Amino acid sequence: MQKHKTIRCLVADDEPPAREILQRYISNMPDLELVRECSNAMQVLSFLQSGEVDLIFLDINMPQLKGIELLKILKNPPKIILTTAYAEYALEGYELDVVDYLLKPIQFERFVKAVHKAVNLSGHSINQSSTTTEKETKQDSFVYFRADRKMVKVMLGDILYIESMKDYVKIFTSEGVLITKQSMTSVEAMLPENHFIRTHRSFIVSVPKIKSFTHELIEIEKTEIPIGKLFRNNVMKMLQ
């Protein structure tokens, strides 16, 4: 990477929703340019034979040739940011001198931090104002949840509240209810902090959807949602 030039990016991931999220994040930073999307490591190898990139977002768990295996055979690779749903691969990735490690589901703020780390290592300059673009467009943002053996897109603006049910999570939206086998913690990590708040160990609510509240309850449409004692101070601070 050189100063005052657009950072050319390549995204490699076998899951279309994951590629779409990174594509959206890249488009929200004017200093980044997506030059290629690949669904497997062999496509990456083929592209690098004739094309040049500054930064690769590389998924570890891909078919045929895994991301880690690809790293081991690349000579003079560009800057690499690993992406994966499996935290146990982090140590091996850092031993291969990658820039950073993004654990899925990837939050935009964490993505920006990794990009800035890559930029600093390369001596490139980047427009600081570009990092606000994603927050300014939250009403058009979305997340994917795995349900019924497929990835389902849910617009953030449609979510009313979320309820934990042991090993499952119920997403209540203006369109209906979606059930996903996912932890409450992982779902919370997918949501922007300025738009959603944890009110109870079993509930997350959309702040703009709140109709009324007390120190003990929040009302969204006709549903009363409890405010847990451990969460009360944080909830009141945000709402007041």
FENJOKA-V819857 format. One record per residue. PHI is phi in radians with two decimals (999 if undefined). PSI is psi in radians with two decimals (NA if undefined). NEAR is the number of other ideal C-beta (glycine too) atoms within 8 Angstrom. Layout:
BEGIN
phi=PHI psi=PSI near=NEAR
phi=PHI psi=PSI near=NEAR
END
This chain:
BEGIN
phi=999 psi=2.48 near=11
phi=-2.14 psi=2.76 near=6
phi=-1.13 psi=2.54 near=6
phi=1.13 psi=0.44 near=4
phi=-2.17 psi=2.61 near=7
phi=-1.11 psi=2.44 near=6
phi=-1.47 psi=2.00 near=15
phi=-1.44 psi=2.15 near=10
phi=-2.03 psi=2.60 near=14
phi=-2.20 psi=2.36 near=16
phi=-1.95 psi=2.19 near=14
phi=-2.15 psi=1.96 near=16
phi=-2.80 psi=2.41 near=13
phi=-1.44 psi=-0.14 near=8
phi=-1.80 psi=2.07 near=8
phi=-0.95 psi=-0.73 near=7
phi=-1.06 psi=-0.65 near=9
phi=-1.15 psi=-0.72 near=11
phi=-1.14 psi=-0.67 near=12
phi=-1.14 psi=-0.69 near=8
phi=-1.13 psi=-0.80 near=11
phi=-1.16 psi=-0.64 near=14
phi=-1.06 psi=-0.74 near=11
phi=-1.17 psi=-0.74 near=9
phi=-1.08 psi=-0.77 near=12
phi=-1.09 psi=-0.72 near=12
phi=-1.15 psi=-0.39 near=8
phi=-1.47 psi=-0.02 near=10
phi=-2.11 psi=1.84 near=13
phi=-0.98 psi=-0.43 near=6
phi=-1.40 psi=-0.13 near=8
phi=-1.82 psi=2.52 near=12
phi=-2.30 psi=2.14 near=8
phi=-1.47 psi=2.02 near=11
phi=-1.79 psi=-0.32 near=8
phi=-2.84 psi=2.47 near=9
phi=-2.01 psi=2.34 near=9
phi=-2.22 psi=2.50 near=12
phi=-1.74 psi=-0.08 near=10
phi=-2.73 psi=2.92 near=12
phi=-1.19 psi=-0.52 near=14
phi=-1.14 psi=-0.62 near=8
phi=-1.15 psi=-0.63 near=10
phi=-1.11 psi=-0.83 near=14
phi=-1.03 psi=-0.76 near=9
phi=-1.10 psi=-0.75 near=7
phi=-1.16 psi=-0.71 near=12
phi=-1.20 psi=-0.27 near=10
phi=-1.20 psi=-0.49 near=6
phi=-2.23 psi=-0.36 near=4
phi=-1.87 psi=2.81 near=8
phi=-2.15 psi=2.41 near=6
phi=-2.35 psi=2.76 near=13
phi=-1.69 psi=-0.51 near=11
phi=-2.55 psi=2.28 near=17
phi=-2.03 psi=2.24 near=14
phi=-1.65 psi=1.85 near=13
phi=-1.99 psi=2.04 near=13
phi=-1.29 psi=2.42 near=14
phi=-1.37 psi=-0.77 near=13
phi=-1.66 psi=1.42 near=9
phi=-2.04 psi=2.73 near=14
phi=-1.22 psi=2.85 near=5
phi=1.19 psi=-1.25 near=6
phi=-2.26 psi=2.05 near=9
phi=-1.28 psi=2.79 near=9
phi=-1.02 psi=-0.72 near=14
phi=-1.09 psi=-0.73 near=11
phi=-1.14 psi=-0.65 near=9
phi=-1.09 psi=-0.77 near=13
phi=-1.01 psi=-0.65 near=13
phi=-1.20 psi=-0.40 near=7
phi=-1.81 psi=-0.16 near=6
phi=-1.32 psi=2.32 near=8
phi=-1.73 psi=2.26 near=4
phi=0.88 psi=0.99 near=3
phi=-1.22 psi=2.75 near=7
phi=-1.22 psi=-3.09 near=9
phi=-1.12 psi=2.42 near=11
phi=-2.13 psi=2.26 near=12
phi=-2.02 psi=2.02 near=16
phi=-1.36 psi=2.51 near=15
phi=-2.26 psi=2.34 near=13
phi=-2.91 psi=2.84 near=14
phi=-1.67 psi=0.02 near=5
phi=-2.06 psi=1.86 near=7
phi=-1.14 psi=-0.40 near=6
phi=-1.18 psi=-0.22 near=5
phi=-1.50 psi=-0.08 near=12
phi=-1.05 psi=-0.82 near=10
phi=-1.07 psi=-0.81 near=7
phi=-1.08 psi=-0.64 near=8
phi=-1.11 psi=-0.75 near=13
phi=-1.19 psi=-0.53 near=9
phi=-1.14 psi=-0.38 near=6
phi=-1.64 psi=0.23 near=10
phi=1.13 psi=0.80 near=4
phi=-1.46 psi=2.82 near=11
phi=-1.27 psi=-0.82 near=10
phi=-2.79 psi=3.04 near=10
phi=-2.36 psi=2.00 near=11
phi=-1.82 psi=2.12 near=13
phi=-1.61 psi=2.21 near=8
phi=-1.27 psi=2.55 near=8
phi=-1.27 psi=2.35 near=8
phi=-1.48 psi=2.20 near=12
phi=-1.54 psi=2.57 near=9
phi=-1.05 psi=-0.72 near=11
phi=-1.06 psi=-0.69 near=6
phi=-1.23 psi=-0.62 near=9
phi=-1.06 psi=-0.81 near=12
phi=-1.06 psi=-0.73 near=10
phi=-1.06 psi=-0.75 near=9
phi=-1.15 psi=-0.71 near=12
phi=-1.10 psi=-0.77 near=14
phi=-1.11 psi=-0.60 near=9
phi=-1.12 psi=-0.75 near=10
phi=-1.11 psi=-0.69 near=15
phi=-1.11 psi=-0.80 near=12
phi=-1.10 psi=-0.64 near=7
phi=-1.22 psi=-0.36 near=8
phi=-1.83 psi=-0.07 near=9
phi=1.27 psi=0.38 near=7
phi=-1.59 psi=2.64 near=11
phi=-1.75 psi=2.62 near=5
phi=-2.45 psi=2.57 near=11
phi=-1.30 psi=1.95 near=6
phi=-1.08 psi=-0.55 near=5
phi=-1.20 psi=-0.31 near=5
phi=-1.17 psi=-0.39 near=11
phi=-1.28 psi=-0.17 near=8
phi=-1.57 psi=-0.17 near=7
phi=-1.05 psi=-0.75 near=10
phi=-1.09 psi=-0.73 near=11
phi=-1.14 psi=-0.57 near=9
phi=-1.27 psi=-0.27 near=6
phi=-2.05 psi=0.44 near=9
phi=-1.04 psi=-0.54 near=11
phi=-1.14 psi=-0.34 near=6
phi=-1.80 psi=0.09 near=7
phi=-1.49 psi=2.88 near=11
phi=-2.64 psi=2.90 near=8
phi=-2.33 psi=2.81 near=10
phi=-1.91 psi=2.39 near=10
phi=-2.12 psi=2.45 near=12
phi=-1.45 psi=2.09 near=10
phi=-2.62 psi=2.45 near=8
phi=0.94 psi=0.73 near=4
phi=1.12 psi=0.46 near=3
phi=-2.62 psi=2.87 near=6
phi=-1.60 psi=2.13 near=9
phi=-1.90 psi=2.20 near=10
phi=-1.38 psi=2.30 near=8
phi=-2.23 psi=2.15 near=13
phi=-1.25 psi=2.35 near=10
phi=-1.03 psi=-0.64 near=14
phi=-1.21 psi=-0.25 near=7
phi=-1.58 psi=-0.26 near=9
phi=-1.31 psi=2.25 near=15
phi=-1.62 psi=-1.01 near=12
phi=-2.80 psi=2.97 near=13
phi=-2.30 psi=2.37 near=14
phi=-2.21 psi=2.34 near=9
phi=-1.50 psi=2.36 near=11
phi=-2.29 psi=1.35 near=8
phi=1.00 psi=-1.91 near=4
phi=-1.50 psi=0.00 near=4
phi=-2.16 psi=2.83 near=10
phi=-2.27 psi=2.34 near=14
phi=-1.81 psi=2.15 near=11
phi=-1.75 psi=1.92 near=13
phi=-1.60 psi=2.09 near=10
phi=-2.20 psi=3.01 near=12
phi=-1.19 psi=-0.25 near=4
phi=-1.70 psi=-0.22 near=4
phi=2.52 psi=-2.79 near=4
phi=-2.03 psi=2.34 near=7
phi=-2.05 psi=2.32 near=11
phi=-1.96 psi=2.21 near=10
phi=-2.29 psi=2.51 near=11
phi=-1.52 psi=1.60 near=7
phi=-2.73 psi=2.65 near=9
phi=-1.35 psi=2.69 near=6
phi=-1.13 psi=-0.62 near=11
phi=-1.12 psi=-0.74 near=6
phi=-1.20 psi=-0.62 near=9
phi=-1.16 psi=-0.75 near=15
phi=-1.05 psi=-0.65 near=10
phi=-1.18 psi=-0.38 near=8
phi=-1.40 psi=-0.27 near=8
phi=-1.80 psi=2.49 near=12
phi=-1.17 psi=2.31 near=11
phi=-1.13 psi=-0.48 near=6
phi=-1.44 psi=-0.01 near=6
phi=-2.08 psi=-0.48 near=10
phi=-2.24 psi=2.63 near=13
phi=-2.48 psi=2.43 near=10
phi=-1.39 psi=2.09 near=10
phi=-1.82 psi=-0.25 near=13
phi=-2.85 psi=2.76 near=10
phi=-1.08 psi=-0.31 near=9
phi=-1.93 psi=0.04 near=6
phi=-2.43 psi=2.46 near=13
phi=-2.21 psi=2.38 near=12
phi=-2.14 psi=2.69 near=15
phi=-1.49 psi=2.06 near=12
phi=-1.01 psi=-0.77 near=11
phi=-1.12 psi=-0.31 near=6
phi=-1.56 psi=-0.09 near=11
phi=-1.20 psi=2.19 near=12
phi=-1.55 psi=-0.72 near=6
phi=-2.81 psi=2.90 near=6
phi=-2.74 psi=2.74 near=9
phi=-2.21 psi=-2.96 near=5
phi=-1.32 psi=-0.16 near=5
phi=-2.09 psi=-0.41 near=5
phi=-2.42 psi=2.63 near=9
phi=-2.11 psi=2.39 near=13
phi=-1.91 psi=2.16 near=12
phi=-2.19 psi=2.04 near=12
phi=0.95 psi=-2.07 near=7
phi=-1.89 psi=0.25 near=3
phi=-1.82 psi=2.31 near=9
phi=-1.72 psi=2.20 near=6
phi=-2.02 psi=2.24 near=13
phi=-1.26 psi=2.64 near=10
phi=-1.90 psi=2.01 near=13
phi=-1.27 psi=2.67 near=9
phi=-1.04 psi=-0.68 near=4
phi=-1.23 psi=-0.35 near=5
phi=-1.82 psi=-0.14 near=12
phi=-1.06 psi=-0.82 near=10
phi=-1.06 psi=-0.76 near=6
phi=-1.16 psi=-0.69 near=9
phi=-1.14 psi=-0.84 near=13
phi=-1.10 psi=-0.67 near=9
phi=-1.10 psi=-0.71 near=7
phi=-1.28 psi=-0.73 near=8
phi=-1.35 psi=-0.47 near=8
phi=-1.75 psi=NA near=4
END
